[in-house]
């Protein structure tokens, strides 16, 4: 709820009391934010991938390729292959915690083989934790995050929210978090929960 009290004074909403901070005590940084929800998600992501110069990191709950090149997920994967042709480093972290599925087989299939052959690093997150991210970080600067999985339903049909944030500081924070993911086949790493900073 918005609070319109003067800075440094208290707001009261029923039993909830909020304190606004004086402007000089607030941590502020200028960031650019752009909506990428619903049907504009794919176009905005194409542009990010096409303009990537050094790195693309994807942390995704679900990537479900289709049968032909026009499938919306396949078109995104094709953009990753084109990024590799430009020597952009591409790393994908995949969830493996699905009921009744062998975690080791979730990164298999023709498209994943094409990606690996092109030099894309695919890391399977150990099923000791469920990876529920829908997160993309480009050039350690642009963060795209929201509810959109890489499936035809999410990209072409569902109502999905997504946002692009131009912030190197946020990108580095997200990358540090990813660095603690337990990876299938590697020694388990302790997952560190980030404390909210004010």
Phi, psi and omega in degrees: 000141180288147177239124184252017178288161178296153180303138179086359178252176186256149172247148177230125175235094185064236179270357182269125179247127180242143177244125175277148182263144171303146186304323184290343180267354183274139174276115183234144173210142182279124176229153176257133183234137182223135177287143177220038186277159172054233189283350178271354181305309187296316180297319179294323181288322174306314183295317177301314181294318182294331182262001179298137182250328187230318187207148171226124177240127183238127176239110195223134176295316186216128169236115185237092179294161178254198186267337185229168186294337183275352177302135186301325178289319179299326180292323175293319178294325176297321177297325177293321176297320178294324176297320178297324177298334177269010179070023174282131177286130181235126178231132179239127172255125185244140171291143176236003184266082175238136183298129174078010180243144177283116183305323184293340183264356185286342176258022180256166180124164185303318183290319179293326176294320177299318180296314179298317180299328179279355179101010176284133176272122179245119181248125178268118180286130184304141180289005172295339175227144174271122175275114183247016180294153163226070195234134177226133179235125184242129176056030179053031184220312184264127179245122176245122186213147179174220184250000191275112168283169175265079175222158181297324180296314182293318186279324189252349188225311187295161167273109185232137179261137176209150182222141173254127181239123178269094183205109177297324180297314179295319179301316180294322177298316179295320180293322177297318178299314180300327181299343179263003180296136173285123186257133179302128179088352177248165177299131183299137176252149179289127177279120183261126177274123181287134173276138180293133180254145179240000000 
